[in-house]
Amino acid sequence: MKRILFSFASLLIVSLLFIPGVFAQDSTDKQSERYLVMFDGPAEAGILNAFGVKESDILHEFDLLPVMHLDLSTEQAKGLKNHPQIKFVEEDARAEAFSQTTPWGITRVQAPDAHQMGYSGNGVKVAILDTGIDASHPDLQANVQGGYSVFSDSANNNPFYDGDGHGTHVAGTVAAANNGGGVLGVSHQADLYAVKVLDNNGGGSYSGIAQGIEWSINNDMDIINMSLGGSAHSSILEAYSNLAYNEGILVVAAAGNSGNAWGIGDTVAYPAKYDSVIAVAATDQNNNRASFSSHGPAVELSAPGVNVLSTVPGNGHQSYNGTSMASPHVAGVAALTWQAKPYLSNSQLRQTLQNTALNLGNSNFYGHGLVRSVNAIQN
């Protein structure tokens, strides 16, 4: 996509098309918010110039879709929203890591049996979109192959530093090495990539998640795990999730921790709720829905999410609870199955995981049921 070139001439020409005053506000004094803006077609300099958007207001320009992350005043956002060549204008919603709970789950999804069959996830690339991964952890250092941070500040620009611990815990469930100590991951030889889209406090934004998905596409990832989410829908985040899936990536996400004791209502978070993403609910040691696990028609698979032991920064191990812990079980099983059946497309792999899951009951709670690696491999 062509980069936007700002010019005085384009400002003069395009500004004549709009009502005076819409773009006259001094952006240095404006009360700005951050927005994701998608153009209906190629991005054009004149549109932004006409509304007083300066080059310094462009925080990030995406490559694969005509999307920009912008600092805008309320008036600028309203004006752009009404422009016929702008498809979406969305406030950059906040996202948070879904908290937290042991390698009992590794056994529950049949991973040790799959390992004995010779499958370990070897050669499968898994992007962990999260708070980063402590790449020096002895259970992870052999498998962390690369990474990227969407942050530019010194505290958060290193994808291999995880000040929160959430991403390191998720990574251990996917692929903690079989090194004779610590814990064992579902796919203990899969390649891990630390894509830091949440900061050291576990917070982030939809724009950051979209950047992380874009990086994953551009760097040929096989599986994306997103143990994160928010309550707000974003057409742009959905478009990026769809793009990843259409590029052949299997996209897996935590369903959310907003469930109620009665299981009433649709509480699945985004991006898990999108059709292109596998929404994963959490189960306990008795294969019952965890009380916190979100529910609704978008739930596709279930996996262990209570008292899950995994890696944490500082060479440690802790047990966490959450659908954040369930999602990497599914990502790990997918890696085992794809190693066994590399000829499957992502949609065929997804169907295999669905068809071989253990039916646990209410589909709004469990989807197709508990994910199982041996059943998927032998299907």
C-alpha positions in Angstrom: 0.0 0.0 0.0 1.3 3.4 -0.9 2.5 5.5 2.1 0.6 8.7 2.5 2.4 11.8 1.3 1.3 15.1 2.8 1.5 18.1 0.5 0.4 21.7 0.5 -1.2 21.3 -2.9 -3.4 18.4 -1.9 -4.5 20.4 1.2 -5.7 23.3 -1.0 -7.5 21.1 -3.5 -9.3 18.7 -1.1 -10.1 21.3 1.5 -12.4 23.0 -1.0 -14.7 20.0 -0.9 -15.6 20.3 2.8 -17.4 22.8 5.1 -15.1 25.4 6.6 -14.5 24.9 10.3 -14.5 21.1 10.2 -10.8 21.0 9.9 -9.9 24.4 11.2 -9.3 23.4 14.8 -5.7 23.7 15.9 -4.6 20.1 16.5 -1.9 21.2 19.0 -4.7 22.3 21.3 -7.2 19.6 20.7 -8.3 17.1 23.2 -7.4 13.9 21.3 -8.2 10.3 21.5 -6.8 7.4 19.6 -8.8 5.8 16.8 -8.5 3.1 14.2 -9.6 4.3 10.8 -10.2 2.1 7.8 -10.4 3.7 4.3 -12.8 2.4 1.7 -10.1 1.8 -0.9 -6.5 3.2 -0.8 -5.7 5.7 1.9 -5.6 9.3 0.5 -3.6 12.1 1.9 -6.2 14.8 1.1 -8.8 13.2 3.2 -6.7 13.4 6.4 -5.3 16.8 5.5 -8.8 18.3 5.0 -9.7 17.4 8.5 -6.5 18.9 10.0 -4.8 15.6 10.6 -1.1 16.1 10.7 1.7 13.7 10.0 2.5 13.6 13.7 -1.1 12.4 14.4 -0.4 9.2 12.5 0.7 6.7 15.1 0.9 3.7 12.8 0.0 2.8 9.2 -0.8 -0.8 8.6 0.4 -2.6 5.5 -2.1 -5.3 4.6 -5.3 -3.4 5.0 -5.9 0.4 4.4 -6.0 1.1 8.2 -4.3 3.8 10.3 -4.0 4.4 14.0 -4.6 8.1 14.5 -4.7 10.8 17.2 -8.0 12.6 16.5 -10.2 15.2 18.2 -13.9 14.3 18.6 -14.8 16.6 15.8 -12.2 15.1 13.5 -13.4 11.6 14.2 -17.0 12.7 13.5 -16.0 14.3 10.3 -14.1 11.3 9.0 -16.9 9.0 10.0 -19.2 10.8 7.7 -16.8 10.9 4.8 -17.9 8.5 1.9 -14.3 7.3 1.5 -13.9 6.2 5.1 -15.2 2.7 6.0 -14.8 2.6 9.7 -13.8 5.0 12.5 -13.4 3.3 15.9 -12.1 4.4 19.2 -9.1 2.2 20.0 -10.6 0.0 22.7 -8.7 -1.4 25.6 -7.7 -5.1 25.9 -6.5 -6.9 29.0 -5.0 -10.3 29.7 -7.5 -12.8 31.0 -6.3 -14.0 34.3 -5.2 -16.9 35.4 -4.8 -21.4 36.8 -1.7 -27.5 36.0 0.0 -29.9 34.0 -3.0 -32.1 34.8 -4.3 -30.3 31.8 -1.5 -31.6 29.6 -2.6 -35.1 30.4 -6.3 -34.3 30.0 -5.8 -33.2 26.3 -3.8 -36.5 25.7 -0.5 -34.7 25.0 1.8 -37.3 26.7 0.2 -40.1 24.6 0.7 -38.0 21.4 4.4 -37.5 22.5 4.8 -41.3 22.7 3.5 -41.5 19.2 6.3 -39.3 18.1 4.6 -35.9 17.9 5.9 -32.9 19.7 4.8 -29.9 17.5 8.2 -29.8 15.9 8.4 -27.3 13.1 5.1 -25.6 13.8 5.3 -21.9 14.5 3.1 -20.5 17.2 2.8 -16.7 17.8 1.9 -15.9 21.4 0.1 -12.5 21.3 0.5 -11.4 24.9 2.7 -9.7 27.5 5.9 -11.1 26.0 7.8 -14.2 26.9 10.7 -14.6 29.3 13.0 -16.2 26.8 15.6 -17.0 29.4 13.3 -19.4 31.3 15.0 -22.8 31.2 11.7 -24.4 30.1 11.3 -22.0 27.2 14.7 -20.9 25.9 15.1 -23.8 23.5 11.8 -23.0 21.8 11.6 -19.2 21.7 12.7 -18.5 18.1 11.8 -14.8 17.7 9.5 -12.0 18.5 8.2 -8.5 18.1 6.8 -5.7 20.3 4.2 -3.2 19.2 5.5 -0.8 21.9 8.3 1.7 21.4 8.9 2.8 25.0 12.0 1.3 26.7 9.9 -0.5 29.4 7.9 -2.5 26.9 9.8 -2.6 23.6 11.6 -6.0 24.4 9.3 -8.9 23.5 11.5 -11.2 25.6 10.9 -9.3 28.8 7.6 -10.1 30.5 6.9 -7.8 33.4 3.4 -9.2 34.0 4.1 -13.0 33.6 0.9 -13.8 31.7 2.5 -14.4 28.3 5.3 -16.6 29.8 2.6 -18.7 31.5 0.7 -19.1 28.3 3.8 -20.0 26.4 4.7 -22.7 28.9 1.4 -24.5 28.3 1.9 -24.4 24.6 5.5 -25.5 24.5 7.5 -25.9 27.7 10.4 -28.1 26.7 10.8 -31.7 27.7 14.1 -31.0 29.5 13.7 -33.2 32.6 12.7 -30.4 34.9 10.1 -27.7 35.4 6.8 -28.4 33.5 6.0 -30.0 30.2 4.1 -28.2 27.4 1.4 -29.7 25.1 3.7 -29.4 22.1 7.1 -29.3 23.7 9.1 -28.8 20.5 6.9 -26.2 18.8 8.6 -22.9 17.8 7.4 -20.0 20.0 7.3 -16.4 18.9 6.8 -13.7 21.5 4.5 -11.0 20.0 4.2 -8.4 22.8 0.8 -6.6 22.3 0.1 -6.2 26.0 2.3 -4.1 28.3 4.0 -5.1 31.5 0.8 -4.4 33.4 -1.2 -6.7 31.2 -3.0 -3.9 29.3 -3.1 -3.1 25.6 -5.3 -2.0 22.8 -7.1 -3.3 19.7 -4.6 -1.5 17.5 -1.8 -3.3 19.2 -3.5 -6.7 18.7 -4.1 -5.8 15.0 -0.4 -5.0 14.6 0.5 -8.3 16.3 -1.7 -10.2 13.9 -0.2 -8.4 10.9 3.3 -9.3 12.1 2.2 -12.9 12.4 0.9 -12.9 8.9 4.0 -11.2 7.5 6.3 -13.7 9.4 4.5 -16.9 8.3 3.2 -18.0 11.6 1.1 -21.2 11.6 -0.9 -20.6 14.8 -1.9 -17.5 16.7 -2.8 -17.7 20.3 -4.6 -14.7 21.9 -5.2 -15.2 25.6 -6.7 -11.7 25.8 -9.7 -9.7 24.7 -12.2 -7.0 25.3 -15.9 -6.4 25.4 -16.1 -4.0 22.4 -16.6 -5.2 18.8 -14.1 -3.8 16.3 -14.7 -4.3 12.5 -11.0 -3.6 12.0 -9.9 -6.2 14.5 -12.4 -8.6 12.9 -10.9 -7.8 9.5 -7.4 -8.6 10.7 -8.6 -11.9 12.4 -10.3 -12.8 9.1 -7.2 -11.9 7.1 -5.0 -14.2 9.2 -7.4 -17.0 8.8 -7.7 -16.5 5.1 -3.9 -16.6 4.9 -4.0 -20.1 6.3 -3.3 -19.3 10.0 -5.2 -21.1 12.7 -6.4 -18.4 15.1 -7.2 -19.4 18.7 -8.4 -17.1 21.5 -9.7 -17.2 25.1 -13.5 -16.9 25.3 -13.2 -14.6 28.3 -13.7 -14.7 32.1 -17.1 -13.0 32.2 -19.3 -16.1 32.8 -21.9 -16.3 35.5 -22.9 -19.2 37.7 -26.1 -19.8 35.8 -24.5 -19.7 32.4 -27.1 -17.2 31.2 -26.5 -14.9 28.2 -23.8 -14.4 25.7 -20.6 -13.3 27.4 -17.9 -14.3 24.9 -15.3 -11.6 24.4 -13.6 -10.3 21.2 -11.7 -11.4 19.2 -12.8 -14.9 20.3 -16.3 -14.1 19.2 -15.4 -13.7 15.5 -16.2 -16.5 13.1 -12.5 -16.8 12.0 -11.3 -17.4 15.6 -11.6 -20.5 17.7 -13.2 -19.4 21.0 -11.9 -21.6 23.9 -13.8 -22.1 27.2 -12.3 -23.3 30.4 -13.0 -26.6 32.2 -12.0 -27.9 35.6 -10.5 -31.3 36.7 -14.1 -32.8 36.5 -14.6 -31.6 32.9 -17.2 -29.1 34.2 -17.3 -25.5 33.0 -15.2 -23.2 35.2 -17.6 -20.8 36.9 -15.8 -17.8 35.4 -15.7 -19.2 31.8 -17.6 -17.1 29.3 -20.5 -18.8 27.5 -22.5 -18.3 24.3 -22.9 -19.6 20.8 -19.4 -18.6 19.7 -17.8 -21.1 22.1 -16.1 -23.7 19.9 -13.8 -25.8 22.0 -13.0 -26.4 25.7 -9.8 -27.1 27.5 -8.3 -27.1 31.1 -8.4 -23.6 32.6 -8.5 -24.2 36.4 -5.3 -24.6 38.5 -3.1 -24.8 35.5 0.6 -25.0 36.4 3.0 -23.4 33.9 6.1 -21.2 33.6 6.5 -17.6 35.0 9.4 -15.2 34.7 12.4 -15.7 37.0 12.7 -19.4 36.3 9.5 -20.1 38.3 6.2 -21.9 38.0 2.8 -21.0 39.2 -0.8 -22.2 38.9 -3.3 -19.8 37.3 -7.0 -19.9 36.4 -8.7 -18.5 33.3 -9.7 -19.1 29.8 -6.3 -17.6 29.1 -4.9 -20.9 30.3 -7.4 -22.9 28.3 -6.6 -21.3 24.9 -2.9 -22.4 24.8 -4.0 -26.0 25.4 -5.9 -25.8 22.1 -3.0 -24.1 20.3 -0.7 -26.8 21.5 -3.0 -29.7 20.4 -3.4 -27.9 17.0 0.5 -27.9 16.7 0.7 -31.6 17.5 -2.1 -32.4 15.0 -0.6 -30.3 12.3 2.8 -31.9 12.7 1.1 -35.3 12.3 -1.0 -34.1 9.4 0.9 -31.3 7.6 -1.3 -31.6 4.5 -4.4 -30.3 6.3 -5.5 -26.7 5.6 -6.2 -24.6 8.7 -10.0 -25.0 8.1 -9.6 -28.8 7.8 -7.5 -28.8 11.0 -10.2 -26.8 12.7 -12.8 -29.2 11.6 -10.7 -32.1 12.9 -10.4 -30.6 16.3 -14.2 -30.1 16.4 -15.0 -33.6 15.2 -12.7 -35.3 17.7 -13.5 -33.3 20.8 -15.2 -35.0 23.8 -18.8 -33.9 24.0 -19.3 -32.4 27.4 -22.9 -31.1 27.0 -24.3 -27.6 26.6 -22.6 -26.2 23.5 -22.9 -22.6 24.8 -20.6 -23.8 27.7 -18.3 -26.2 25.9 -18.7 -25.8 22.2 -17.9 -29.1 20.5 -16.3 -30.2 23.8 -12.9 -31.0 25.3 -10.0 -30.9 22.7 -8.1 -34.2 22.4 -4.8 -34.6 20.6 -4.6 -38.4 20.0 -8.2 -38.5 18.7 -7.4 -35.6 16.3 -4.2 -37.3 15.1 -5.8 -40.6 14.6 -9.0 -39.3 13.0 
